[in-house]
Amino acid sequence: MAKTKTTFFCQNCGTQHAKWVGQCGACKEWNTIVEEVIQKEEKRVWKQSTTAKQTINKPLKIADIQLNPEERVITNNNELDTVLGGGLVKGSVTLLGGEPGIGKSTLLLQVALNISQKVLYVSGEESQSQIKMRAERLEGINSKCLILTETNTQQIFKNIEETEPEVLVIDSIQTLHTSSIEASPGSISQIRETAAELIKFAKETATPVLLIGHINKEGNIAGPKILEHMVDVVLQFEGDRNHTYRILRSQKNRFGSTSELGIYEMLSNGLREISNPSEILISKKDADLSGTAIASTLEGIRPLMIEIQALVSTAVYGTPQRSTTGYNLKRLNMILAVLEKRAGFKLGAKDVFLNITGGINVDDPAIDLAVVAAILSSNQDIAINPNVCFAAEVGLAGEIRPVSKIDQRILEAEKLGYKTFVASKYNKISSKNHGIKLVLVGKIEEAFATLFA
């Protein structure tokens, strides 16, 4: 047995310190330094078989390196496969983080129940009967899915050797502990050590490993930041618990793009994949109402149609109110100033309320023109044709500026049945032979004349 050692870790950022200090020098947080006892055994938890062939890597010229496409495991969850870049790469380690109750365990259990490979689902938070109840609600069909409730990594690896799973799911990494370290589960040392053993297992056996990670109050994955550097893929599961939609983003992906995202709807029987996100982001209404406009935005590389709602009314109090939901309030104030200074609309004495339906937050400047259209529609009390959508940025001089990936936005609007697309005349559109009418404007006055003439 090695000599007992103690060291000091910051529970916020994971920085190691030689002695206790009141403030962490890395993240500047106070009273986050704790002492942990580290006592490693001579042997590791996961040991590669002695019969395995040992290979010695040698340097090669970059021109001589052979490219071998990664072999991927299809999860039968199209949104997840898209975000991962085509499925799980064998030997990869994927970390999934998100708010409590957002649906992380539901998503991975759904994957485990629908994938065609043999899966070992290890839970340190729920009993087998609890997981069985949720599986019945999810209506899973995979008879190869094995459920293990265990937190000790030595016992987990013993079960892995006996069952030989093709995919391993850990729920969650913060609940695991190894007896080779004398520290409580969830501590910096335990998270780093258990993650290292799981990564070693994944690489040596070419088994995909899916980890669920808790997050802290800032929204970052709890534990040392090195955890995110160690794994191959970091996914973030986002959403508002007051709304049913969920967004799966890729923050890091060694095997694909980080621009993709998946959208789900939380239902009583699990997460439903949404191939057309506009269906939940645009409200259904029978009559045309003033103050609404449709904007074409991009989430990653996926174009979405969202509905902008605006309400302009006479200020009841002395100071006009400015309120937004899902949109930057400072940008709204800027747009109102441009409308008053450059276009002559007197909105300084009126209350302006802005809402993006569906509970989604958007920071894409391409929705500026739709915001302007919704505000002017409410101010004039004239409804905008529901078959018109917008994609353009508004500058301080009142000019309509071009936005990126305009062709993708136009094709999406055309696919969803919109008849007119309003954009900047300075955009370089690759093809003018679209099946949708293009209205290209250069100033706010031109857009107003086009919409309300």
C-alpha positions in Angstrom: 0.0 0.0 0.0 1.3 3.4 -1.0 1.9 6.1 1.6 -1.2 8.2 2.4 -1.1 11.6 0.8 -3.4 14.6 1.1 -3.9 17.4 -1.3 -6.2 20.4 -1.7 -8.7 20.8 -4.5 -11.0 23.7 -5.5 -14.5 22.2 -5.6 -15.5 24.8 -8.1 -12.9 24.5 -10.9 -10.8 21.5 -9.8 -7.5 23.4 -9.4 -5.0 21.6 -7.2 -3.3 23.5 -4.4 -0.3 22.6 -2.3 -2.0 24.0 0.9 -5.3 25.4 2.0 -6.0 29.0 1.0 -9.2 31.0 1.4 -9.5 32.0 -2.2 -8.8 29.9 -5.3 -6.2 31.5 -7.5 -7.7 30.2 -10.7 -11.5 30.9 -10.4 -11.3 33.5 -7.6 -14.0 31.8 -5.6 -13.9 31.9 -1.8 -14.1 28.9 0.6 -14.0 26.3 -2.1 -10.7 24.6 -1.2 -11.1 21.3 0.5 -8.6 18.7 1.6 -8.8 15.2 0.1 -7.0 12.1 1.1 -5.5 10.2 -1.9 -4.4 6.6 -1.3 -3.8 4.7 -4.5 -3.4 0.9 -4.6 -0.6 -0.6 -6.7 -3.0 -2.0 -9.3 -5.5 -0.2 -11.4 -9.2 -1.0 -11.6 -9.3 -1.8 -15.3 -6.3 -3.9 -16.5 -5.9 -4.9 -20.1 -5.7 -8.7 -20.7 -2.2 -10.0 -20.7 -3.0 -12.0 -23.8 -3.7 -8.8 -25.7 -1.2 -7.9 -28.3 0.9 -4.9 -27.4 1.6 -2.5 -30.2 4.4 0.0 -30.3 3.5 3.2 -32.2 6.2 4.6 -34.5 6.3 8.0 -36.1 5.1 8.2 -39.7 5.2 10.8 -42.4 1.8 12.5 -42.7 1.6 11.5 -46.4 2.0 7.8 -45.4 -0.8 7.8 -42.8 -3.8 5.7 -43.9 -7.2 7.1 -43.3 -9.6 4.6 -41.9 -13.2 5.7 -41.5 -14.5 5.3 -37.9 -16.9 2.5 -37.4 -20.0 3.9 -35.9 -22.9 2.4 -33.9 -26.3 3.6 -35.0 -28.5 4.5 -32.0 -31.8 4.5 -33.9 -32.3 8.0 -32.5 -32.0 10.2 -35.5 -31.6 13.5 -33.6 -28.8 12.0 -31.4 -27.1 10.4 -34.4 -27.2 13.7 -36.2 -25.6 15.6 -33.3 -22.9 12.9 -32.9 -22.1 13.1 -36.6 -23.6 9.8 -37.7 -23.7 7.6 -34.6 -21.5 6.4 -31.7 -17.8 5.9 -32.7 -16.5 2.6 -31.2 -14.2 3.3 -28.3 -15.5 6.9 -27.9 -16.5 8.4 -24.5 -19.5 10.8 -24.6 -20.4 13.1 -21.8 -24.1 14.3 -21.5 -24.8 17.2 -19.2 -28.0 19.2 -18.4 -30.3 20.6 -15.7 -31.8 18.3 -13.1 -35.1 16.8 -14.5 -34.4 17.9 -18.0 -34.5 14.4 -19.4 -30.9 13.1 -19.5 -31.6 9.7 -18.0 -34.8 9.4 -20.1 -32.8 10.1 -23.3 -30.1 7.5 -22.6 -32.5 4.9 -21.4 -34.6 5.5 -24.5 -31.4 4.9 -26.6 -30.5 1.8 -24.6 -34.0 0.4 -25.2 -34.0 1.0 -28.9 -30.4 0.3 -30.0 -29.8 -3.0 -31.6 -26.5 -3.7 -29.6 -26.2 -5.3 -26.2 -26.2 -2.5 -23.6 -25.3 -2.4 -20.0 -27.1 0.5 -18.2 -25.4 1.3 -14.9 -27.3 3.5 -12.5 -26.1 4.9 -9.3 -29.1 7.1 -8.7 -32.1 4.8 -9.1 -33.1 1.2 -8.2 -33.8 -1.5 -10.8 -37.5 -1.3 -10.2 -37.5 2.5 -10.8 -35.7 2.0 -14.1 -38.2 -0.8 -15.0 -41.1 1.5 -14.4 -39.7 4.2 -16.6 -38.8 1.6 -19.3 -42.4 0.4 -19.4 -43.5 4.1 -19.8 -41.0 4.5 -22.6 -42.3 1.3 -24.3 -38.8 -0.1 -24.9 -38.2 -3.2 -27.0 -34.5 -4.1 -26.6 -34.2 -7.4 -24.8 -30.4 -7.0 -24.8 -30.6 -4.1 -22.3 -29.1 -5.1 -19.0 -29.7 -2.9 -15.9 -27.1 -2.7 -13.1 -27.5 -0.5 -9.9 -23.9 -0.1 -8.6 -21.6 2.8 -7.7 -18.3 0.9 -7.1 -16.2 0.8 -10.2 -14.5 -2.5 -9.2 -17.9 -4.2 -9.1 -19.0 -2.5 -12.4 -15.9 -3.8 -14.2 -16.5 -7.4 -12.9 -20.0 -7.3 -14.3 -18.6 -5.9 -17.6 -16.2 -8.8 -17.9 -19.1 -11.2 -17.3 -21.7 -9.6 -19.6 -19.3 -8.2 -22.3 -21.6 -5.3 -23.4 -21.3 -3.5 -26.8 -22.4 -0.2 -25.3 -22.0 1.1 -21.7 -24.2 3.8 -20.1 -23.2 5.3 -16.8 -25.8 7.3 -14.9 -24.0 9.3 -13.5 -20.3 9.9 -13.3 -20.7 11.9 -10.1 -22.1 8.9 -8.2 -19.2 6.5 -9.0 -16.3 5.8 -6.6 -13.2 3.7 -6.6 -11.8 2.1 -3.5 -8.3 3.0 -4.7 -8.9 6.6 -3.5 -10.2 7.6 -0.1 -12.5 10.4 -1.1 -16.3 10.8 -1.2 -18.2 10.2 -4.5 -18.5 13.3 -6.5 -15.2 14.8 -5.3 -12.6 16.1 -7.7 -10.4 13.1 -7.2 -13.1 10.5 -7.6 -14.5 12.0 -10.8 -11.1 12.3 -12.4 -10.0 8.7 -11.4 -13.3 7.0 -12.3 -13.5 8.8 -15.6 -9.9 7.9 -16.4 -10.7 4.2 -15.8 -13.8 4.3 -18.0 -11.8 6.0 -20.8 -9.1 3.4 -20.5 -11.7 0.7 -20.7 -13.4 2.3 -23.8 -10.2 2.7 -25.7 -8.8 -0.8 -25.0 -12.1 -2.6 -25.8 -13.5 -0.3 -28.5 -16.7 -0.1 -26.5 -18.7 3.2 -26.7 -19.3 4.7 -23.3 -22.0 7.2 -22.5 -21.7 9.2 -19.3 -24.3 11.5 -17.6 -22.8 14.4 -15.8 -24.4 16.8 -13.3 -24.0 20.5 -13.7 -23.4 23.3 -11.2 -25.3 26.5 -10.6 -23.5 28.3 -13.5 -24.7 25.6 -15.9 -21.2 24.0 -16.4 -20.6 20.3 -15.9 -19.7 19.7 -12.3 -16.3 18.5 -11.3 -12.9 19.3 -12.8 -12.7 21.0 -16.1 -10.2 18.3 -17.2 -13.2 15.9 -17.4 -14.4 17.7 -20.5 -10.9 17.6 -22.0 -10.6 13.8 -21.3 -13.8 12.7 -23.1 -14.3 12.7 -26.9 -17.7 14.3 -27.1 -19.5 16.7 -24.8 -23.3 17.1 -25.3 -25.5 19.7 -23.5 -29.2 18.9 -23.0 -31.0 22.2 -22.7 -34.6 23.4 -22.3 -37.1 25.2 -20.0 -39.0 22.9 -17.7 -42.0 25.1 -18.2 -42.0 24.1 -21.9 -42.0 20.7 -23.6 -39.2 21.2 -26.1 -35.6 20.1 -25.4 -32.5 21.0 -27.4 -29.4 18.8 -27.6 -26.2 20.7 -28.5 -22.7 19.5 -29.2 -20.1 21.5 -27.3 -17.2 19.3 -28.3 -16.9 16.5 -30.9 -13.7 14.9 -32.0 -15.5 12.9 -34.7 -17.8 15.4 -36.2 -19.2 19.0 -36.4 -20.3 20.9 -33.3 -22.8 22.9 -35.4 -25.5 20.3 -35.4 -28.3 20.2 -32.8 -31.2 17.9 -32.1 -34.7 19.0 -30.9 -37.1 16.8 -28.8 -40.5 17.2 -27.3 -41.0 15.8 -23.8 -44.1 13.7 -23.6 -45.6 11.3 -21.1 -44.1 8.3 -22.9 -40.6 9.8 -23.4 -38.8 12.2 -25.8 -40.3 12.6 -29.3 -37.9 13.5 -32.0 -38.9 16.7 -33.9 -37.8 16.7 -37.6 -39.7 20.0 -38.2 -39.0 22.3 -35.2 -41.2 25.1 -36.7 -44.3 23.1 -35.8 -43.7 23.9 -32.1 -42.3 27.4 -32.5 -45.1 28.8 -34.6 -48.5 29.1 -32.9 -51.6 28.0 -34.7 -54.3 30.7 -35.1 -57.4 31.0 -37.3 -57.4 34.8 -37.8 -54.6 37.1 -38.9 -53.5 39.2 -36.0 -51.4 42.3 -36.0 -48.0 42.3 -34.2 -46.7 38.9 -35.4 -44.0 38.1 -37.9 -42.1 35.0 -38.9 -38.3 35.0 -38.8 -35.8 32.6 -40.3 -33.1 31.8 -37.8 -30.2 29.3 -37.6 -29.5 27.0 -34.6 -26.2 25.6 -35.4 -26.6 24.8 -39.1 -30.3 24.0 -38.9 -32.7 26.7 -40.2 -35.7 27.3 -38.0 -38.9 29.4 -38.5 -39.8 31.2 -35.3 -42.7 33.5 -34.5 -42.0 37.1 -33.2 -44.9 38.7 -31.3 -44.9 42.4 -30.5 -47.3 44.6 -28.6 -47.1 48.4 -28.9 -49.4 50.5 -26.7 -49.7 53.9 -25.2 -47.6 54.2 -22.0 -49.9 54.3 -19.0 -47.1 55.5 -16.7 -44.6 58.3 -17.2 -41.8 56.1 -18.3 -42.5 53.7 -21.2 -41.9 50.1 -20.5 -39.6 47.8 -22.6 -39.9 44.1 -22.0 -38.6 41.1 -23.9 -38.9 37.3 -23.6 -36.3 35.3 -25.5 -34.7 38.4 -27.1 -32.0 40.8 -26.0 -33.5 43.9 -24.4 -30.6 46.1 -25.3 -30.9 45.1 -29.0 -34.7 45.9 -28.8 -33.8 49.4 -27.4 -31.4 49.9 -30.3 -34.0 48.9 -32.9 -36.5 51.3 -31.4 -34.0 54.1 -31.5 -33.3 53.3 -35.2 -37.0 53.3 -36.0 -37.5 56.7 -34.4 -34.3 58.4 -35.7 -34.0 56.9 -39.2 -37.6 56.0 -40.1 -39.6 58.7 -38.2 -41.8 56.3 -36.2 -42.6 58.0 -32.8 -42.3 55.1 -30.4 -40.5 56.9 -27.5 -43.8 57.4 -25.6 -45.2 53.9 -26.1 -44.8 50.6 -24.2 -43.2 47.9 -26.3 -43.4 44.2 -25.4 -41.7 41.5 -27.4 -42.0 37.8 -27.2 -40.5 34.8 -29.1 -43.0 32.0 -29.0 -42.2 28.5 -27.8 -39.9 29.7 -25.0 -36.8 29.7 -27.2 -34.0 32.2 -26.7 -32.5 33.6 -29.9 -29.5 35.8 -30.4 -29.3 35.6 -34.2 -29.1 39.1 -35.7 -31.0 37.8 -38.7 -34.3 38.1 -36.8 -33.9 42.0 -36.6 -36.1 42.6 -39.6 -38.9 40.4 -38.3 -38.7 42.2 -35.0 -39.1 45.6 -36.8 -42.0 44.1 -38.9 -43.8 42.9 -35.8 -43.4 46.2 -34.0 -44.6 48.2 -36.9 -47.5 45.8 -37.5 -48.7 46.3 -33.9 -48.1 50.0 -34.0 -50.2 50.4 -37.3 -52.6 47.6 -36.2 -52.2 46.0 -39.6 -51.6 42.2 -39.8 -48.7 40.9 -41.8 -49.5 38.1 -44.4 -48.7 34.8 -42.5 -47.0 33.5 -45.7 -44.2 36.1 -45.4 -41.0 35.4 -43.5 -37.9 37.6 -42.9 -34.2 37.2 -42.6 -32.0 40.4 -42.3 -30.1 42.4 -39.8 -30.9 46.1 -39.1 -28.0 48.5 -38.8 -27.8 51.8 -36.9 -28.1 53.8 -40.1 -31.5 52.1 -40.8 -30.0 49.9 -43.6 -31.0 46.3 -44.1 -27.8 44.2 -43.8 -27.1 40.8 -45.3 -26.9 37.6 -43.1 -25.1 34.4 -43.5 -26.3 31.2 -45.1 -29.2 32.9 -46.8 -29.7 30.1 -49.3 -30.4 27.6 -46.5 -32.9 30.0 -45.0 -34.7 30.5 -48.3 -34.9 26.7 -49.0 -36.3 26.0 -45.6 -39.0 28.7 -46.0 -39.8 27.3 -49.4 -40.0 23.8 -48.1 -42.4 24.9 -45.3 -44.8 26.5 -47.7 -44.1 30.2 -47.3 -44.8 32.4 -50.4 -42.6 35.5 -49.8 -39.2 35.9 -48.4 -37.9 39.3 -47.4 -34.1 39.8 -47.2 -31.4 42.3 -47.8 -30.6 43.3 -51.4 -27.0 43.1 -50.5 -27.1 39.4 -49.9 -25.3 37.2 -52.5 -28.0 34.7 -53.3 -26.5 31.8 -55.4 -29.7 31.1 -57.3 -32.6 33.3 -58.2 -34.7 30.4 -59.5 -36.4 29.7 -56.2 -40.0 28.6 -55.9 -40.6 31.4 -53.4 -41.0 35.1 -54.2 -37.9 37.1 -53.0 -38.4 40.7 -51.9 -35.0 42.4 -51.5 -34.9 45.7 -49.6 -32.1 48.0 -48.6 -33.7 50.3 -46.0 -36.4 50.1 -43.3 -38.5 52.5 -45.3 -38.5 50.1 -48.3 -39.6 47.2 -46.0 -42.4 49.3 -44.5 -43.7 50.3 -48.0 -43.6 46.7 -49.1 -45.5 45.4 -46.2 -48.0 48.1 -45.5 -48.5 49.8 -48.8 
